[in-house]
Amino acid sequence: MITTEVTYEELAGLMKKAAGITVDPQELAQDPDAPFDARGIDSLGLLGIVGEIENRYGRSLPPDSERCKTPRAFLDLVNNALKAGA
């Protein structure tokens, strides 16, 4: 069985690819409640990340995905949506 879960490492890669922001994945994992905007990611950047995840997994994410304020909230929402669609 394949577990479909977006990790902090993957999120950091997506932040770089979709929003042009370089973030250390360990930093994300250690402080998952630091707001995206503190790291320079706005809702448009997050929308790009949502698009990348939807393309990668072939699934739609909830419409409010880009409104998540923190990496933890975002990954919880995304991973729950991916698990529900599995």
PDB file of N, CA, C and O in Angstrom:
ATOM      1  N   MET A   1       0.833  -1.196   0.000  1.00  0.00           N
ATOM      2  CA  MET A   1       0.000   0.000   0.000  1.00  0.00           C
ATOM      3  C   MET A   1       0.876   1.258   0.000  1.00  0.00           C
ATOM      4  O   MET A   1       1.841   1.349   0.759  1.00  0.00           O
ATOM      5  N   ILE A   2       0.544   2.192  -0.828  1.00  0.00           N
ATOM      6  CA  ILE A   2       1.302   3.436  -0.900  1.00  0.00           C
ATOM      7  C   ILE A   2       0.655   4.469   0.016  1.00  0.00           C
ATOM      8  O   ILE A   2      -0.546   4.726  -0.060  1.00  0.00           O
ATOM      9  N   THR A   3       1.477   5.053   0.882  1.00  0.00           N
ATOM     10  CA  THR A   3       0.943   6.099   1.737  1.00  0.00           C
ATOM     11  C   THR A   3       1.105   7.422   1.015  1.00  0.00           C
ATOM     12  O   THR A   3       2.211   7.802   0.631  1.00  0.00           O
ATOM     13  N   THR A   4       0.013   8.107   0.836  1.00  0.00           N
ATOM     14  CA  THR A   4       0.060   9.402   0.188  1.00  0.00           C
ATOM     15  C   THR A   4       0.073  10.457   1.271  1.00  0.00           C
ATOM     16  O   THR A   4      -0.957  10.764   1.870  1.00  0.00           O
ATOM     17  N   GLU A   5       1.237  11.004   1.516  1.00  0.00           N
ATOM     18  CA  GLU A   5       1.327  12.044   2.521  1.00  0.00           C
ATOM     19  C   GLU A   5       2.385  13.048   2.117  1.00  0.00           C
ATOM     20  O   GLU A   5       3.505  12.680   1.764  1.00  0.00           O
ATOM     21  N   VAL A   6       2.024  14.312   2.171  1.00  0.00           N
ATOM     22  CA  VAL A   6       2.978  15.372   1.876  1.00  0.00           C
ATOM     23  C   VAL A   6       3.768  15.635   3.153  1.00  0.00           C
ATOM     24  O   VAL A   6       3.191  15.852   4.218  1.00  0.00           O
ATOM     25  N   THR A   7       5.095  15.613   3.035  1.00  0.00           N
ATOM     26  CA  THR A   7       5.968  15.812   4.189  1.00  0.00           C
ATOM     27  C   THR A   7       6.455  17.263   4.239  1.00  0.00           C
ATOM     28  O   THR A   7       6.262  18.024   3.291  1.00  0.00           O
ATOM     29  N   TYR A   8       7.082  17.633   5.346  1.00  0.00           N
ATOM     30  CA  TYR A   8       7.665  18.981   5.450  1.00  0.00           C
ATOM     31  C   TYR A   8       8.744  19.161   4.392  1.00  0.00           C
ATOM     32  O   TYR A   8       8.910  20.246   3.835  1.00  0.00           O
ATOM     33  N   GLU A   9       9.473  18.088   4.125  1.00  0.00           N
ATOM     34  CA  GLU A   9      10.525  18.151   3.111  1.00  0.00           C
ATOM     35  C   GLU A   9       9.926  18.453   1.729  1.00  0.00           C
ATOM     36  O   GLU A   9      10.435  19.288   0.981  1.00  0.00           O
ATOM     37  N   GLU A  10       8.845  17.757   1.419  1.00  0.00           N
ATOM     38  CA  GLU A  10       8.173  17.975   0.137  1.00  0.00           C
ATOM     39  C   GLU A  10       7.588  19.389   0.079  1.00  0.00           C
ATOM     40  O   GLU A  10       7.661  20.060  -0.950  1.00  0.00           O
ATOM     41  N   LEU A  11       7.005  19.830   1.200  1.00  0.00           N
ATOM     42  CA  LEU A  11       6.440  21.177   1.252  1.00  0.00           C
ATOM     43  C   LEU A  11       7.523  22.228   1.013  1.00  0.00           C
ATOM     44  O   LEU A  11       7.296  23.207   0.302  1.00  0.00           O
ATOM     45  N   ALA A  12       8.696  22.025   1.606  1.00  0.00           N
ATOM     46  CA  ALA A  12       9.804  22.972   1.406  1.00  0.00           C
ATOM     47  C   ALA A  12      10.189  23.031  -0.068  1.00  0.00           C
ATOM     48  O   ALA A  12      10.450  24.109  -0.602  1.00  0.00           O
ATOM     49  N   GLY A  13      10.224  21.879  -0.721  1.00  0.00           N
ATOM     50  CA  GLY A  13      10.532  21.829  -2.151  1.00  0.00           C
ATOM     51  C   GLY A  13       9.474  22.552  -2.976  1.00  0.00           C
ATOM     52  O   GLY A  13       9.796  23.255  -3.934  1.00  0.00           O
ATOM     53  N   LEU A  14       8.212  22.375  -2.599  1.00  0.00           N
ATOM     54  CA  LEU A  14       7.116  23.033  -3.305  1.00  0.00           C
ATOM     55  C   LEU A  14       7.149  24.543  -3.080  1.00  0.00           C
ATOM     56  O   LEU A  14       6.822  25.313  -3.983  1.00  0.00           O
ATOM     57  N   MET A  15       7.541  24.964  -1.881  1.00  0.00           N
ATOM     58  CA  MET A  15       7.642  26.394  -1.587  1.00  0.00           C
ATOM     59  C   MET A  15       8.682  27.035  -2.500  1.00  0.00           C
ATOM     60  O   MET A  15       8.501  28.155  -2.978  1.00  0.00           O
ATOM     61  N   LYS A  16       9.772  26.309  -2.734  1.00  0.00           N
ATOM     62  CA  LYS A  16      10.825  26.815  -3.618  1.00  0.00           C
ATOM     63  C   LYS A  16      10.330  26.851  -5.069  1.00  0.00           C
ATOM     64  O   LYS A  16      10.501  27.845  -5.775  1.00  0.00           O
ATOM     65  N   LYS A  17       9.713  25.740  -5.493  1.00  0.00           N
ATOM     66  CA  LYS A  17       9.276  25.613  -6.884  1.00  0.00           C
ATOM     67  C   LYS A  17       8.130  26.571  -7.214  1.00  0.00           C
ATOM     68  O   LYS A  17       8.176  27.260  -8.233  1.00  0.00           O
ATOM     69  N   ALA A  18       7.111  26.621  -6.367  1.00  0.00           N
ATOM     70  CA  ALA A  18       5.896  27.373  -6.684  1.00  0.00           C
ATOM     71  C   ALA A  18       5.969  28.839  -6.256  1.00  0.00           C
ATOM     72  O   ALA A  18       5.352  29.702  -6.880  1.00  0.00           O
ATOM     73  N   ALA A  19       6.729  29.121  -5.185  1.00  0.00           N
ATOM     74  CA  ALA A  19       6.733  30.489  -4.666  1.00  0.00           C
ATOM     75  C   ALA A  19       8.120  31.130  -4.684  1.00  0.00           C
ATOM     76  O   ALA A  19       8.268  32.311  -4.372  1.00  0.00           O
ATOM     77  N   GLY A  20       9.134  30.344  -5.051  1.00  0.00           N
ATOM     78  CA  GLY A  20      10.483  30.891  -5.120  1.00  0.00           C
ATOM     79  C   GLY A  20      11.093  31.197  -3.763  1.00  0.00           C
ATOM     80  O   GLY A  20      12.045  31.971  -3.661  1.00  0.00           O
ATOM     81  N   ILE A  21      10.537  30.580  -2.711  1.00  0.00           N
ATOM     82  CA  ILE A  21      11.036  30.817  -1.351  1.00  0.00           C
ATOM     83  C   ILE A  21      11.804  29.587  -0.885  1.00  0.00           C
ATOM     84  O   ILE A  21      11.272  28.476  -0.882  1.00  0.00           O
ATOM     85  N   THR A  22      13.052  29.791  -0.492  1.00  0.00           N
ATOM     86  CA  THR A  22      13.853  28.675   0.001  1.00  0.00           C
ATOM     87  C   THR A  22      13.704  28.566   1.508  1.00  0.00           C
ATOM     88  O   THR A  22      13.980  29.517   2.240  1.00  0.00           O
ATOM     89  N   VAL A  23      13.269  27.406   1.964  1.00  0.00           N
ATOM     90  CA  VAL A  23      13.074  27.161   3.388  1.00  0.00           C
ATOM     91  C   VAL A  23      13.735  25.833   3.732  1.00  0.00           C
ATOM     92  O   VAL A  23      13.639  24.866   2.976  1.00  0.00           O
ATOM     93  N   ASP A  24      14.396  25.795   4.862  1.00  0.00           N
ATOM     94  CA  ASP A  24      15.002  24.558   5.347  1.00  0.00           C
ATOM     95  C   ASP A  24      13.876  23.641   5.843  1.00  0.00           C
ATOM     96  O   ASP A  24      13.110  24.024   6.727  1.00  0.00           O
ATOM     97  N   PRO A  25      13.774  22.426   5.273  1.00  0.00           N
ATOM     98  CA  PRO A  25      12.695  21.515   5.685  1.00  0.00           C
ATOM     99  C   PRO A  25      12.713  21.217   7.186  1.00  0.00           C
ATOM    100  O   PRO A  25      11.660  21.049   7.802  1.00  0.00           O
ATOM    101  N   GLN A  26      13.916  21.152   7.773  1.00  0.00           N
ATOM    102  CA  GLN A  26      14.006  20.882   9.215  1.00  0.00           C
ATOM    103  C   GLN A  26      13.439  22.039  10.015  1.00  0.00           C
ATOM    104  O   GLN A  26      12.828  21.847  11.066  1.00  0.00           O
ATOM    105  N   GLU A  27      13.651  23.243   9.502  1.00  0.00           N
ATOM    106  CA  GLU A  27      13.106  24.434  10.147  1.00  0.00           C
ATOM    107  C   GLU A  27      11.574  24.390  10.130  1.00  0.00           C
ATOM    108  O   GLU A  27      10.918  24.721  11.118  1.00  0.00           O
ATOM    109  N   LEU A  28      11.025  23.977   8.993  1.00  0.00           N
ATOM    110  CA  LEU A  28       9.570  23.831   8.884  1.00  0.00           C
ATOM    111  C   LEU A  28       9.050  22.814   9.891  1.00  0.00           C
ATOM    112  O   LEU A  28       8.063  23.053  10.586  1.00  0.00           O
ATOM    113  N   ALA A  29       9.731  21.680   9.955  1.00  0.00           N
ATOM    114  CA  ALA A  29       9.299  20.601  10.847  1.00  0.00           C
ATOM    115  C   ALA A  29       9.441  20.989  12.318  1.00  0.00           C
ATOM    116  O   ALA A  29       8.628  20.592  13.152  1.00  0.00           O
ATOM    117  N   GLN A  30      10.481  21.768  12.631  1.00  0.00           N
ATOM    118  CA  GLN A  30      10.713  22.159  14.026  1.00  0.00           C
ATOM    119  C   GLN A  30       9.763  23.256  14.471  1.00  0.00           C
ATOM    120  O   GLN A  30       9.420  23.339  15.651  1.00  0.00           O
ATOM    121  N   ASP A  31       9.335  24.096  13.540  1.00  0.00           N
ATOM    122  CA  ASP A  31       8.439  25.203  13.890  1.00  0.00           C
ATOM    123  C   ASP A  31       7.265  25.260  12.914  1.00  0.00           C
ATOM    124  O   ASP A  31       7.128  26.222  12.158  1.00  0.00           O
ATOM    125  N   PRO A  32       6.412  24.217  12.931  1.00  0.00           N
ATOM    126  CA  PRO A  32       5.347  24.117  11.938  1.00  0.00           C
ATOM    127  C   PRO A  32       4.219  25.121  12.140  1.00  0.00           C
ATOM    128  O   PRO A  32       3.341  25.259  11.288  1.00  0.00           O
ATOM    129  N   ASP A  33       4.244  25.824  13.275  1.00  0.00           N
ATOM    130  CA  ASP A  33       3.180  26.797  13.542  1.00  0.00           C
ATOM    131  C   ASP A  33       3.594  28.231  13.241  1.00  0.00           C
ATOM    132  O   ASP A  33       2.825  29.167  13.460  1.00  0.00           O
ATOM    133  N   ALA A  34       4.828  28.399  12.731  1.00  0.00           N
ATOM    134  CA  ALA A  34       5.240  29.741  12.299  1.00  0.00           C
ATOM    135  C   ALA A  34       4.472  30.049  11.021  1.00  0.00           C
ATOM    136  O   ALA A  34       4.483  29.247  10.087  1.00  0.00           O
ATOM    137  N   PRO A  35       3.806  31.196  10.964  1.00  0.00           N
ATOM    138  CA  PRO A  35       2.950  31.501   9.815  1.00  0.00           C
ATOM    139  C   PRO A  35       3.709  31.544   8.491  1.00  0.00           C
ATOM    140  O   PRO A  35       4.878  31.925   8.435  1.00  0.00           O
ATOM    141  N   PHE A  36       3.015  31.144   7.432  1.00  0.00           N
ATOM    142  CA  PHE A  36       3.610  31.205   6.091  1.00  0.00           C
ATOM    143  C   PHE A  36       4.084  32.608   5.767  1.00  0.00           C
ATOM    144  O   PHE A  36       5.160  32.788   5.197  1.00  0.00           O
ATOM    145  N   ASP A  37       3.271  33.623   6.133  1.00  0.00           N
ATOM    146  CA  ASP A  37       3.658  34.986   5.755  1.00  0.00           C
ATOM    147  C   ASP A  37       4.958  35.429   6.429  1.00  0.00           C
ATOM    148  O   ASP A  37       5.658  36.299   5.909  1.00  0.00           O
ATOM    149  N   ALA A  38       5.282  34.845   7.568  1.00  0.00           N
ATOM    150  CA  ALA A  38       6.562  35.149   8.217  1.00  0.00           C
ATOM    151  C   ALA A  38       7.727  34.600   7.387  1.00  0.00           C
ATOM    152  O   ALA A  38       8.863  35.057   7.510  1.00  0.00           O
ATOM    153  N   ARG A  39       7.424  33.616   6.547  1.00  0.00           N
ATOM    154  CA  ARG A  39       8.452  33.015   5.683  1.00  0.00           C
ATOM    155  C   ARG A  39       8.378  33.590   4.270  1.00  0.00           C
ATOM    156  O   ARG A  39       9.117  33.164   3.382  1.00  0.00           O
ATOM    157  N   GLY A  40       7.497  34.544   4.067  1.00  0.00           N
ATOM    158  CA  GLY A  40       7.407  35.187   2.760  1.00  0.00           C
ATOM    159  C   GLY A  40       6.455  34.525   1.783  1.00  0.00           C
ATOM    160  O   GLY A  40       6.476  34.834   0.591  1.00  0.00           O
ATOM    161  N   ILE A  41       5.614  33.610   2.275  1.00  0.00           N
ATOM    162  CA  ILE A  41       4.639  32.941   1.412  1.00  0.00           C
ATOM    163  C   ILE A  41       3.280  33.596   1.629  1.00  0.00           C
ATOM    164  O   ILE A  41       2.766  33.620   2.747  1.00  0.00           O
ATOM    165  N   ASP A  42       2.701  34.129   0.549  1.00  0.00           N
ATOM    166  CA  ASP A  42       1.354  34.696   0.665  1.00  0.00           C
ATOM    167  C   ASP A  42       0.347  33.703   0.086  1.00  0.00           C
ATOM    168  O   ASP A  42       0.717  32.604  -0.326  1.00  0.00           O
ATOM    169  N   SER A  43      -0.924  34.096   0.057  1.00  0.00           N
ATOM    170  CA  SER A  43      -1.951  33.158  -0.407  1.00  0.00           C
ATOM    171  C   SER A  43      -1.747  32.790  -1.875  1.00  0.00           C
ATOM    172  O   SER A  43      -2.106  31.690  -2.295  1.00  0.00           O
ATOM    173  N   LEU A  44      -1.174  33.705  -2.653  1.00  0.00           N
ATOM    174  CA  LEU A  44      -0.898  33.399  -4.054  1.00  0.00           C
ATOM    175  C   LEU A  44       0.185  32.327  -4.165  1.00  0.00           C
ATOM    176  O   LEU A  44       0.076  31.409  -4.977  1.00  0.00           O
ATOM    177  N   GLY A  45       1.221  32.446  -3.350  1.00  0.00           N
ATOM    178  CA  GLY A  45       2.272  31.429  -3.312  1.00  0.00           C
ATOM    179  C   GLY A  45       1.703  30.087  -2.886  1.00  0.00           C
ATOM    180  O   GLY A  45       2.048  29.042  -3.438  1.00  0.00           O
ATOM    181  N   LEU A  46       0.824  30.135  -1.894  1.00  0.00           N
ATOM    182  CA  LEU A  46       0.202  28.914  -1.392  1.00  0.00           C
ATOM    183  C   LEU A  46      -0.708  28.296  -2.453  1.00  0.00           C
ATOM    184  O   LEU A  46      -0.806  27.075  -2.567  1.00  0.00           O
ATOM    185  N   LEU A  47      -1.368  29.154  -3.221  1.00  0.00           N
ATOM    186  CA  LEU A  47      -2.214  28.666  -4.306  1.00  0.00           C
ATOM    187  C   LEU A  47      -1.369  27.901  -5.327  1.00  0.00           C
ATOM    188  O   LEU A  47      -1.802  26.881  -5.862  1.00  0.00           O
ATOM    189  N   GLY A  48      -0.160  28.405  -5.589  1.00  0.00           N
ATOM    190  CA  GLY A  48       0.760  27.711  -6.486  1.00  0.00           C
ATOM    191  C   GLY A  48       1.156  26.351  -5.942  1.00  0.00           C
ATOM    192  O   GLY A  48       1.259  25.376  -6.686  1.00  0.00           O
ATOM    193  N   ILE A  49       1.378  26.295  -4.634  1.00  0.00           N
ATOM    194  CA  ILE A  49       1.739  25.037  -3.970  1.00  0.00           C
ATOM    195  C   ILE A  49       0.563  24.058  -4.049  1.00  0.00           C
ATOM    196  O   ILE A  49       0.751  22.872  -4.319  1.00  0.00           O
ATOM    197  N   VAL A  50      -0.640  24.564  -3.811  1.00  0.00           N
ATOM    198  CA  VAL A  50      -1.850  23.730  -3.926  1.00  0.00           C
ATOM    199  C   VAL A  50      -1.944  23.138  -5.334  1.00  0.00           C
ATOM    200  O   VAL A  50      -2.227  21.952  -5.500  1.00  0.00           O
ATOM    201  N   GLY A  51      -1.702  23.982  -6.350  1.00  0.00           N
ATOM    202  CA  GLY A  51      -1.745  23.512  -7.737  1.00  0.00           C
ATOM    203  C   GLY A  51      -0.735  22.413  -8.006  1.00  0.00           C
ATOM    204  O   GLY A  51      -1.039  21.426  -8.676  1.00  0.00           O
ATOM    205  N   GLU A  52       0.475  22.592  -7.476  1.00  0.00           N
ATOM    206  CA  GLU A  52       1.518  21.569  -7.648  1.00  0.00           C
ATOM    207  C   GLU A  52       1.100  20.246  -7.007  1.00  0.00           C
ATOM    208  O   GLU A  52       1.286  19.178  -7.592  1.00  0.00           O
ATOM    209  N   ILE A  53       0.538  20.324  -5.813  1.00  0.00           N
ATOM    210  CA  ILE A  53       0.118  19.099  -5.106  1.00  0.00           C
ATOM    211  C   ILE A  53      -1.025  18.428  -5.872  1.00  0.00           C
ATOM    212  O   ILE A  53      -1.044  17.206  -6.019  1.00  0.00           O
ATOM    213  N   GLU A  54      -1.978  19.231  -6.359  1.00  0.00           N
ATOM    214  CA  GLU A  54      -3.099  18.660  -7.117  1.00  0.00           C
ATOM    215  C   GLU A  54      -2.603  17.955  -8.380  1.00  0.00           C
ATOM    216  O   GLU A  54      -3.090  16.881  -8.731  1.00  0.00           O
ATOM    217  N   ASN A  55      -1.634  18.568  -9.056  1.00  0.00           N
ATOM    218  CA  ASN A  55      -1.065  17.944 -10.256  1.00  0.00           C
ATOM    219  C   ASN A  55      -0.312  16.669  -9.908  1.00  0.00           C
ATOM    220  O   ASN A  55      -0.449  15.652 -10.589  1.00  0.00           O
ATOM    221  N   ARG A  56       0.477  16.728  -8.854  1.00  0.00           N
ATOM    222  CA  ARG A  56       1.315  15.596  -8.467  1.00  0.00           C
ATOM    223  C   ARG A  56       0.493  14.386  -8.065  1.00  0.00           C
ATOM    224  O   ARG A  56       0.834  13.255  -8.410  1.00  0.00           O
ATOM    225  N   TYR A  57      -0.602  14.624  -7.328  1.00  0.00           N
ATOM    226  CA  TYR A  57      -1.399  13.515  -6.797  1.00  0.00           C
ATOM    227  C   TYR A  57      -2.677  13.254  -7.586  1.00  0.00           C
ATOM    228  O   TYR A  57      -3.400  12.297  -7.309  1.00  0.00           O
ATOM    229  N   GLY A  58      -2.951  14.114  -8.573  1.00  0.00           N
ATOM    230  CA  GLY A  58      -4.138  13.919  -9.396  1.00  0.00           C
ATOM    231  C   GLY A  58      -5.431  14.035  -8.610  1.00  0.00           C
ATOM    232  O   GLY A  58      -6.424  13.385  -8.939  1.00  0.00           O
ATOM    233  N   ARG A  59      -5.421  14.855  -7.580  1.00  0.00           N
ATOM    234  CA  ARG A  59      -6.604  15.038  -6.730  1.00  0.00           C
ATOM    235  C   ARG A  59      -6.838  16.521  -6.506  1.00  0.00           C
ATOM    236  O   ARG A  59      -5.899  17.317  -6.507  1.00  0.00           O
ATOM    237  N   SER A  60      -8.096  16.883  -6.315  1.00  0.00           N
ATOM    238  CA  SER A  60      -8.412  18.260  -5.943  1.00  0.00           C
ATOM    239  C   SER A  60      -8.316  18.409  -4.437  1.00  0.00           C
ATOM    240  O   SER A  60      -8.693  17.511  -3.684  1.00  0.00           O
ATOM    241  N   LEU A  61      -7.811  19.542  -4.014  1.00  0.00           N
ATOM    242  CA  LEU A  61      -7.751  19.832  -2.584  1.00  0.00           C
ATOM    243  C   LEU A  61      -8.937  20.715  -2.219  1.00  0.00           C
ATOM    244  O   LEU A  61      -9.535  21.340  -3.095  1.00  0.00           O
ATOM    245  N   PRO A  62      -9.284  20.774  -0.929  1.00  0.00           N
ATOM    246  CA  PRO A  62     -10.400  21.622  -0.514  1.00  0.00           C
ATOM    247  C   PRO A  62     -10.198  23.070  -0.982  1.00  0.00           C
ATOM    248  O   PRO A  62      -9.064  23.545  -1.050  1.00  0.00           O
ATOM    249  N   PRO A  63     -11.288  23.768  -1.304  1.00  0.00           N
ATOM    250  CA  PRO A  63     -11.198  25.122  -1.854  1.00  0.00           C
ATOM    251  C   PRO A  63     -10.483  26.129  -0.953  1.00  0.00           C
ATOM    252  O   PRO A  63      -9.963  27.130  -1.446  1.00  0.00           O
ATOM    253  N   ASP A  64     -10.448  25.882   0.347  1.00  0.00           N
ATOM    254  CA  ASP A  64      -9.810  26.847   1.253  1.00  0.00           C
ATOM    255  C   ASP A  64      -8.357  26.528   1.555  1.00  0.00           C
ATOM    256  O   ASP A  64      -7.768  27.137   2.448  1.00  0.00           O
ATOM    257  N   SER A  65      -7.770  25.592   0.835  1.00  0.00           N
ATOM    258  CA  SER A  65      -6.403  25.156   1.137  1.00  0.00           C
ATOM    259  C   SER A  65      -5.410  26.307   1.234  1.00  0.00           C
ATOM    260  O   SER A  65      -4.543  26.317   2.108  1.00  0.00           O
ATOM    261  N   GLU A  66      -5.544  27.281   0.327  1.00  0.00           N
ATOM    262  CA  GLU A  66      -4.561  28.371   0.311  1.00  0.00           C
ATOM    263  C   GLU A  66      -4.788  29.380   1.439  1.00  0.00           C
ATOM    264  O   GLU A  66      -4.017  30.327   1.594  1.00  0.00           O
ATOM    265  N   ARG A  67      -5.854  29.171   2.228  1.00  0.00           N
ATOM    266  CA  ARG A  67      -6.103  30.083   3.349  1.00  0.00           C
ATOM    267  C   ARG A  67      -5.427  29.619   4.632  1.00  0.00           C
ATOM    268  O   ARG A  67      -5.451  30.333   5.634  1.00  0.00           O
ATOM    269  N   CYS A  68      -4.829  28.442   4.617  1.00  0.00           N
ATOM    270  CA  CYS A  68      -4.123  27.947   5.810  1.00  0.00           C
ATOM    271  C   CYS A  68      -3.021  28.937   6.178  1.00  0.00           C
ATOM    272  O   CYS A  68      -2.344  29.483   5.307  1.00  0.00           O
ATOM    273  N   LYS A  69      -2.855  29.156   7.469  1.00  0.00           N
ATOM    274  CA  LYS A  69      -1.888  30.154   7.925  1.00  0.00           C
ATOM    275  C   LYS A  69      -0.519  29.562   8.252  1.00  0.00           C
ATOM    276  O   LYS A  69       0.491  30.265   8.211  1.00  0.00           O
ATOM    277  N   THR A  70      -0.486  28.271   8.577  1.00  0.00           N
ATOM    278  CA  THR A  70       0.783  27.661   8.998  1.00  0.00           C
ATOM    279  C   THR A  70       1.035  26.359   8.244  1.00  0.00           C
ATOM    280  O   THR A  70       0.101  25.726   7.751  1.00  0.00           O
ATOM    281  N   PRO A  71       2.310  25.964   8.159  1.00  0.00           N
ATOM    282  CA  PRO A  71       2.628  24.677   7.523  1.00  0.00           C
ATOM    283  C   PRO A  71       1.895  23.500   8.159  1.00  0.00           C
ATOM    284  O   PRO A  71       1.431  22.607   7.450  1.00  0.00           O
ATOM    285  N   ARG A  72       1.784  23.486   9.505  1.00  0.00           N
ATOM    286  CA  ARG A  72       1.096  22.372  10.164  1.00  0.00           C
ATOM    287  C   ARG A  72      -0.367  22.312   9.718  1.00  0.00           C
ATOM    288  O   ARG A  72      -0.861  21.244   9.360  1.00  0.00           O
ATOM    289  N   ALA A  73      -1.057  23.451   9.738  1.00  0.00           N
ATOM    290  CA  ALA A  73      -2.475  23.483   9.346  1.00  0.00           C
ATOM    291  C   ALA A  73      -2.620  23.058   7.886  1.00  0.00           C
ATOM    292  O   ALA A  73      -3.530  22.307   7.533  1.00  0.00           O
ATOM    293  N   PHE A  74      -1.712  23.549   7.049  1.00  0.00           N
ATOM    294  CA  PHE A  74      -1.763  23.220   5.624  1.00  0.00           C
ATOM    295  C   PHE A  74      -1.564  21.727   5.394  1.00  0.00           C
ATOM    296  O   PHE A  74      -2.337  21.099   4.670  1.00  0.00           O
ATOM    297  N   LEU A  75      -0.527  21.157   6.009  1.00  0.00           N
ATOM    298  CA  LEU A  75      -0.255  19.729   5.804  1.00  0.00           C
ATOM    299  C   LEU A  75      -1.366  18.864   6.387  1.00  0.00           C
ATOM    300  O   LEU A  75      -1.718  17.838   5.806  1.00  0.00           O
ATOM    301  N   ASP A  76      -1.928  19.269   7.540  1.00  0.00           N
ATOM    302  CA  ASP A  76      -3.050  18.513   8.112  1.00  0.00           C
ATOM    303  C   ASP A  76      -4.203  18.471   7.116  1.00  0.00           C
ATOM    304  O   ASP A  76      -4.771  17.411   6.853  1.00  0.00           O
ATOM    305  N   LEU A  77      -4.540  19.627   6.568  1.00  0.00           N
ATOM    306  CA  LEU A  77      -5.659  19.726   5.628  1.00  0.00           C
ATOM    307  C   LEU A  77      -5.374  18.917   4.355  1.00  0.00           C
ATOM    308  O   LEU A  77      -6.207  18.129   3.906  1.00  0.00           O
ATOM    309  N   VAL A  78      -4.199  19.126   3.792  1.00  0.00           N
ATOM    310  CA  VAL A  78      -3.821  18.448   2.551  1.00  0.00           C
ATOM    311  C   VAL A  78      -3.778  16.934   2.752  1.00  0.00           C
ATOM    312  O   VAL A  78      -4.338  16.184   1.952  1.00  0.00           O
ATOM    313  N   ASN A  79      -3.124  16.493   3.804  1.00  0.00           N
ATOM    314  CA  ASN A  79      -2.972  15.048   4.013  1.00  0.00           C
ATOM    315  C   ASN A  79      -4.294  14.379   4.341  1.00  0.00           C
ATOM    316  O   ASN A  79      -4.529  13.243   3.930  1.00  0.00           O
ATOM    317  N   ASN A  80      -5.167  15.069   5.081  1.00  0.00           N
ATOM    318  CA  ASN A  80      -6.501  14.515   5.331  1.00  0.00           C
ATOM    319  C   ASN A  80      -7.290  14.393   4.037  1.00  0.00           C
ATOM    320  O   ASN A  80      -7.994  13.407   3.819  1.00  0.00           O
ATOM    321  N   ALA A  81      -7.167  15.416   3.169  1.00  0.00           N
ATOM    322  CA  ALA A  81      -7.874  15.386   1.888  1.00  0.00           C
ATOM    323  C   ALA A  81      -7.331  14.252   1.007  1.00  0.00           C
ATOM    324  O   ALA A  81      -8.104  13.555   0.350  1.00  0.00           O
ATOM    325  N   LEU A  82      -6.018  14.070   0.994  1.00  0.00           N
ATOM    326  CA  LEU A  82      -5.423  13.012   0.164  1.00  0.00           C
ATOM    327  C   LEU A  82      -5.814  11.640   0.692  1.00  0.00           C
ATOM    328  O   LEU A  82      -6.083  10.730  -0.093  1.00  0.00           O
ATOM    329  N   LYS A  83      -5.850  11.478   2.015  1.00  0.00           N
ATOM    330  CA  LYS A  83      -6.237  10.197   2.608  1.00  0.00           C
ATOM    331  C   LYS A  83      -7.702   9.899   2.312  1.00  0.00           C
ATOM    332  O   LYS A  83      -8.058   8.762   2.001  1.00  0.00           O
ATOM    333  N   ALA A  84      -8.544  10.913   2.407  1.00  0.00           N
ATOM    334  CA  ALA A  84      -9.977  10.727   2.161  1.00  0.00           C
ATOM    335  C   ALA A  84     -10.226  10.321   0.704  1.00  0.00           C
ATOM    336  O   ALA A  84     -11.148   9.560   0.407  1.00  0.00           O
ATOM    337  N   GLY A  85      -9.396  10.837  -0.186  1.00  0.00           N
ATOM    338  CA  GLY A  85      -9.576  10.523  -1.603  1.00  0.00           C
ATOM    339  C   GLY A  85      -8.912   9.242  -2.040  1.00  0.00           C
ATOM    340  O   GLY A  85      -9.107   8.792  -3.169  1.00  0.00           O
ATOM    341  N   ALA A  86      -8.117   8.637  -1.147  1.00  0.00           N
ATOM    342  CA  ALA A  86      -7.342   7.458  -1.505  1.00  0.00           C
ATOM    343  C   ALA A  86      -8.224   6.248  -1.791  1.00  0.00           C
ATOM    344  O   ALA A  86      -7.714   5.173  -2.108  1.00  0.00           O
TER     345      ALA A  86
END
